[in-house]
Amino acid sequence: MASLNSLLAKAKIPTASSIARDIKSQVGTSISATRNEIRNIPGSIAQAGVAQAKGAVSSAVNTGVVAVRNAASQALKGDFSGALSTLSKGPQDALGTFGAGFGLSTSGGTLGANGGQTNTLQGALSRADPMMSFQWYCELPMITPIGGTPVGLDWNYVEEATPAFRTYDVRQMYAQARQHKFPGSYSVNDLRLTFYAGVDNTALRYLMAWDGAILAPFSASQAAQGGGMGRPSDYKKPIRIYCVDSARSLVLMFEYTDCWPNMDGIQLDSGSSTRITFGVNFSVGDVFVTAFGVNNNMSGAGLLDALKTGATAALSGAGSLVDNFTQSMSVAMRKRAGLV
């Protein structure tokens, strides 16, 4: 009896082995390309969060798996060309599915003054992790009140801060029928800090000590006499604010010089239960801002490596689906040839 391959060859019908080779080659190429795309995803994708990143990887993997299943269904119905087309393009869409998991478009576009070709996913991933408003701490100086002992305060007593930058006065000069604007002298607005007010009065004692360095402490019975003013070198002190990233690496530092406090009053009432805080405006001499460089891939690098490894392993597992597909296709063709 003639073999199945010889019968199919005479009928000019593709054999199962030849189609299987073509399909394996197409799928192998697609899986390899998709695996490389996932490996090349920048590390800053970890900023989107654990759950969202896992969902995006899972969606990308499912794209390749679903493509193989659809191809098998088409082949069993006799649509071999459709099966090959599905396999050749399905896994290649994995990166697009990955980006869609984060609400990003992977369609190309022209961005920038130079007209460079890029897309929104590349643009988003090219940026470093965002700075967060809660990742900071304030370093306060030691203060020695007049006739007293040094007093300090830990960073965790400062709950809020409003760092100020330099601002310039505008100086105008008339020329050529219009006003030309130039920067004049500069100044720095007050640095505002909000302190935690505990029942142990830790923050309050510190602030009163600073006040005692400006004006010598005196009691109510000595109000008529008043107190003497302290030396500027004793009460004009530096305050530093540090911003960090999720890995606790230093990102930004504000250094304020010649600071001294003006303390707000507090509000007391009997109609609510409101936590008391101490708001203080610090007069500032100058500010110096230092920006530190941080590796863009530093935050969440371990997480992303794990996700990449998992995605690559899942895509590699699609090979078993290809084997099942070719076996099913061979059985279907034998049935059509009347051999089983």
C-alpha positions as CSV (number, residue, x, y, z in Angstrom):
1,M,0.0,0.0,0.0
2,A,1.3,3.4,-0.9
3,S,2.3,5.6,2.0
4,L,0.2,8.6,3.1
5,N,3.0,10.9,2.0
6,S,3.2,9.4,-1.5
7,L,-0.6,9.6,-1.9
8,L,-0.7,13.2,-0.8
9,A,2.3,14.0,-3.0
10,K,0.5,12.7,-6.0
11,A,-2.6,14.7,-5.1
12,K,-0.3,17.8,-4.7
13,I,-1.6,18.1,-1.1
14,P,0.9,19.3,1.6
15,T,2.0,16.4,3.9
16,A,1.6,16.5,7.6
17,S,5.3,16.4,8.2
18,S,6.0,19.4,5.8
19,I,3.2,21.5,7.4
20,A,4.4,20.5,10.8
21,R,7.9,21.7,10.0
22,D,6.6,25.0,8.6
23,I,4.5,25.5,11.7
24,K,7.2,24.7,14.1
25,S,9.6,27.0,12.3
26,Q,7.0,29.9,12.4
27,V,6.1,29.4,16.0
28,G,9.7,29.0,17.1
29,T,10.6,32.3,15.4
30,S,7.6,34.0,16.9
31,I,8.2,32.7,20.5
32,S,11.9,33.7,20.2
33,A,11.1,37.2,19.1
34,T,8.5,37.7,21.8
35,R,10.8,36.4,24.5
36,N,13.4,38.9,23.4
37,E,10.9,41.7,23.4
38,I,9.9,40.9,27.0
39,R,13.6,40.7,28.1
40,N,14.2,44.1,26.6
41,I,11.4,45.8,28.4
42,P,13.1,48.6,30.5
43,G,13.3,48.1,34.3
44,S,11.2,51.2,35.1
45,I,8.0,49.2,34.2
46,A,8.1,48.0,37.8
47,Q,6.8,51.4,38.9
48,A,3.3,50.4,37.7
49,G,3.0,48.0,40.7
50,V,3.2,44.3,41.3
51,A,-0.4,43.3,40.5
52,Q,-0.6,45.4,37.3
53,A,2.7,44.2,36.0
54,K,1.8,40.5,36.7
55,G,-1.5,41.0,34.8
56,A,0.3,42.6,31.9
57,V,2.8,39.7,31.6
58,S,0.0,37.2,31.9
59,S,-2.0,38.9,29.1
60,A,1.1,39.0,26.9
61,V,1.7,35.2,27.4
62,N,-2.0,34.5,26.8
63,T,-1.7,36.2,23.4
64,G,0.8,33.6,22.3
65,V,-1.1,30.7,23.8
66,V,-4.4,31.7,22.3
67,A,-2.8,32.1,18.9
68,V,-1.6,28.5,19.0
69,R,-5.0,27.2,20.1
70,N,-6.7,29.1,17.3
71,A,-4.3,27.8,14.8
72,A,-5.0,24.2,15.9
73,S,-8.7,24.8,15.5
74,Q,-8.2,26.1,12.0
75,A,-6.0,23.2,11.0
76,L,-8.5,20.6,12.2
77,K,-11.0,22.3,9.9
78,G,-8.7,22.1,7.0
79,D,-7.6,25.7,6.9
80,F,-3.9,25.2,7.0
81,S,-2.9,28.5,5.5
82,G,-5.0,30.3,8.1
83,A,-3.3,28.3,10.8
84,L,0.1,29.4,9.6
85,S,-1.0,33.0,9.3
86,T,-2.4,33.0,12.9
87,L,0.8,31.5,14.3
88,S,3.1,33.8,12.4
89,K,1.4,37.0,13.8
90,G,-0.2,36.0,17.1
91,P,2.8,35.8,19.4
92,Q,4.3,38.8,17.8
93,D,1.5,40.9,19.3
94,A,2.6,40.0,22.9
95,L,4.4,43.3,23.5
96,G,1.4,45.3,22.3
97,T,-0.8,43.3,24.8
98,F,1.8,44.0,27.5
99,G,1.6,47.7,26.9
100,A,-2.2,47.6,26.8
101,G,-2.2,46.2,30.3
102,F,-0.9,49.5,31.4
103,G,-3.3,51.6,29.3
104,L,-0.5,52.6,26.9
105,S,-0.6,52.6,23.1
106,T,2.1,50.9,21.2
107,S,1.3,52.5,17.9
108,G,4.1,54.5,16.5
109,G,4.1,58.3,16.2
110,T,6.3,61.3,15.6
111,L,7.4,63.0,18.9
112,G,9.9,65.8,19.6
113,A,11.2,68.8,17.8
114,N,13.5,66.6,15.6
115,G,10.6,64.4,14.4
116,G,12.0,61.2,15.8
117,Q,9.8,58.1,15.4
118,T,8.8,56.6,18.7
119,N,5.6,55.4,20.6
120,T,3.9,56.2,23.8
121,L,5.1,53.0,25.5
122,Q,8.7,53.8,24.7
123,G,8.2,57.3,25.9
124,A,6.7,56.3,29.2
125,L,9.3,53.7,29.9
126,S,12.2,56.0,29.0
127,R,11.5,58.0,32.2
128,A,12.7,57.3,35.7
129,D,10.4,56.4,38.5
130,P,8.4,59.3,39.8
131,M,9.3,61.2,43.0
132,M,6.7,60.6,45.7
133,S,5.5,63.3,48.1
134,F,5.8,61.0,51.2
135,Q,9.4,59.8,50.6
136,W,11.3,62.6,52.4
137,Y,12.6,63.6,55.9
138,C,13.8,66.8,57.5
139,E,17.0,67.2,59.5
140,L,16.7,69.9,62.2
141,P,19.7,71.5,63.9
142,M,20.7,71.3,67.6
143,I,19.6,74.4,69.4
144,T,21.1,75.9,72.6
145,P,18.8,78.4,74.3
146,I,20.4,81.3,76.1
147,G,21.6,80.0,79.5
148,G,20.4,76.4,78.7
149,T,21.5,73.1,77.3
150,P,21.4,71.8,73.7
151,V,18.1,70.5,72.5
152,G,17.4,68.4,69.3
153,L,14.4,66.9,67.6
154,D,14.1,63.7,65.5
155,W,13.0,63.8,61.9
156,N,9.8,61.9,62.5
157,Y,8.2,64.9,64.3
158,V,8.1,66.9,61.1
159,E,4.8,65.9,59.4
160,E,4.7,68.3,56.5
161,A,7.0,70.6,54.6
162,T,6.7,73.2,51.9
163,P,10.2,73.7,50.4
164,A,10.6,77.0,48.7
165,F,12.9,77.9,45.8
166,R,14.6,81.3,45.0
167,T,12.3,83.9,43.5
168,Y,13.6,87.0,41.5
169,D,12.3,90.5,41.5
170,V,11.6,91.7,38.0
171,R,13.5,94.7,36.7
172,Q,12.3,96.4,33.6
173,M,14.2,98.5,31.1
174,Y,12.6,100.5,28.3
175,A,14.3,100.1,24.9
176,Q,13.1,99.8,21.3
177,A,9.6,100.8,22.1
178,R,8.9,98.2,24.7
179,Q,9.8,97.1,28.2
180,H,12.5,94.4,28.5
181,K,12.4,92.3,31.6
182,F,15.5,91.2,33.6
183,P,15.9,89.5,36.9
184,G,16.7,91.7,39.8
185,S,17.5,90.7,43.4
186,Y,16.4,87.3,44.6
187,S,14.9,86.2,47.8
188,V,13.6,82.9,49.3
189,N,10.1,82.6,50.8
190,D,9.6,81.2,54.2
191,L,10.1,77.5,54.7
192,R,6.9,76.1,56.3
193,L,7.1,73.0,58.5
194,T,4.3,71.3,60.4
195,F,5.2,69.5,63.6
196,Y,3.5,66.6,65.4
197,A,2.1,67.8,68.8
198,G,2.3,65.0,71.3
199,V,1.1,65.1,74.9
200,D,4.7,64.8,76.0
201,N,5.4,68.2,74.4
202,T,8.6,67.0,72.8
203,A,8.2,69.1,69.6
204,L,7.0,72.1,71.7
205,R,10.0,72.0,74.0
206,Y,12.3,72.1,71.0
207,L,10.5,75.0,69.4
208,M,10.5,76.9,72.7
209,A,14.2,76.2,73.0
210,W,14.8,77.8,69.6
211,D,12.7,80.8,70.7
212,G,14.9,80.9,73.8
213,A,17.9,81.2,71.6
214,I,16.5,84.3,69.9
215,L,15.1,85.9,73.1
216,A,16.5,85.1,76.6
217,P,13.8,83.3,78.5
218,F,12.1,85.2,81.3
219,S,9.0,84.6,83.5
220,A,5.8,86.5,83.7
221,S,7.0,88.2,86.9
222,Q,9.9,89.6,84.9
223,A,7.8,90.8,82.0
224,A,8.5,94.5,82.8
225,Q,12.2,93.8,82.4
226,G,12.0,91.6,79.3
227,G,14.8,89.5,78.0
228,G,18.0,90.1,76.0
229,M,18.4,89.2,72.4
230,G,20.6,86.3,71.5
231,R,23.4,86.2,69.0
232,P,22.5,85.5,65.4
233,S,25.0,82.7,65.2
234,D,23.1,80.9,68.0
235,Y,19.6,81.0,66.5
236,K,20.2,81.3,62.7
237,K,20.7,77.6,61.8
238,P,20.5,75.4,58.7
239,I,17.6,73.1,58.0
240,R,18.0,70.2,55.4
241,I,15.2,68.3,53.6
242,Y,16.0,65.1,51.8
243,C,14.0,63.4,49.2
244,V,14.6,59.7,48.5
245,D,13.4,57.0,46.2
246,S,11.8,53.6,47.0
247,A,15.2,52.1,47.5
248,R,16.0,54.8,50.1
249,S,18.6,56.3,47.8
250,L,19.1,60.1,48.0
251,V,17.5,61.9,45.1
252,L,17.2,65.6,46.1
253,M,18.4,67.8,48.9
254,F,17.2,71.2,50.0
255,E,19.6,73.1,52.3
256,Y,18.2,76.2,53.9
257,T,20.6,78.6,55.6
258,D,20.2,81.2,58.4
259,C,16.8,79.8,59.5
260,W,14.9,81.0,62.5
261,P,11.2,80.3,63.5
262,N,8.0,82.2,63.6
263,M,5.4,80.0,65.2
264,D,1.7,80.0,64.4
265,G,-1.0,79.9,67.1
266,I,-3.1,76.8,67.7
267,Q,-6.8,76.5,67.6
268,L,-8.8,75.0,70.5
269,D,-12.5,74.3,70.3
270,S,-15.1,72.2,72.1
271,G,-17.2,71.2,69.1
272,S,-14.9,68.7,67.4
273,S,-12.1,66.2,68.1
274,T,-9.2,67.6,66.0
275,R,-5.6,66.6,66.4
276,I,-3.3,69.6,67.2
277,T,-0.2,70.3,65.1
278,F,2.3,73.1,65.3
279,G,2.7,75.2,62.1
280,V,6.0,77.1,61.9
281,N,7.2,79.5,59.2
282,F,11.0,79.7,59.2
283,S,12.6,82.8,57.8
284,V,15.3,81.7,55.4
285,G,18.5,83.4,54.3
286,D,19.1,81.3,51.1
287,V,18.5,77.9,49.7
288,F,20.8,75.4,47.9
289,V,19.3,72.6,45.9
290,T,21.3,69.5,45.0
291,A,19.9,66.9,42.6
292,F,21.5,63.5,42.7
293,G,21.6,61.0,39.8
294,V,19.9,57.6,40.4
295,N,19.9,54.6,38.1
296,N,16.6,54.4,36.3
297,N,16.4,50.7,36.7
298,M,17.1,50.7,40.5
299,S,13.6,50.7,41.8
300,G,11.9,47.3,41.6
301,A,14.6,45.7,39.6
302,G,14.3,42.4,41.4
303,L,10.6,42.3,40.8
304,L,10.9,43.0,37.1
305,D,13.6,40.3,36.6
306,A,11.3,37.8,38.2
307,L,8.5,38.9,35.9
308,K,10.7,38.6,32.8
309,T,11.8,35.2,33.8
310,G,8.2,34.0,34.4
311,A,7.1,35.4,31.1
312,T,9.9,33.8,29.2
313,A,9.2,30.4,30.8
314,A,5.5,30.7,30.0
315,L,6.2,31.5,26.3
316,S,8.6,28.7,26.1
317,G,5.9,26.4,27.3
318,A,4.0,27.1,24.1
319,G,6.2,24.5,22.4
320,S,4.2,21.7,23.9
321,L,1.1,23.2,22.4
322,V,2.8,23.1,19.0
323,D,3.6,19.4,19.4
324,N,0.0,18.6,20.3
325,F,-1.2,20.7,17.3
326,T,1.0,18.8,14.8
327,Q,-0.2,15.5,16.2
328,S,-3.8,16.5,15.9
329,M,-3.2,17.7,12.4
330,S,-1.6,14.4,11.4
331,V,-4.6,12.5,12.8
332,A,-7.0,14.7,10.9
333,M,-5.3,14.2,7.6
334,R,-5.1,10.5,8.1
335,K,-8.9,10.5,8.6
336,R,-9.5,12.6,5.5
337,A,-7.3,10.1,3.5
338,G,-9.4,7.2,4.9
339,L,-6.4,5.6,6.5
340,V,-7.9,5.5,10.1
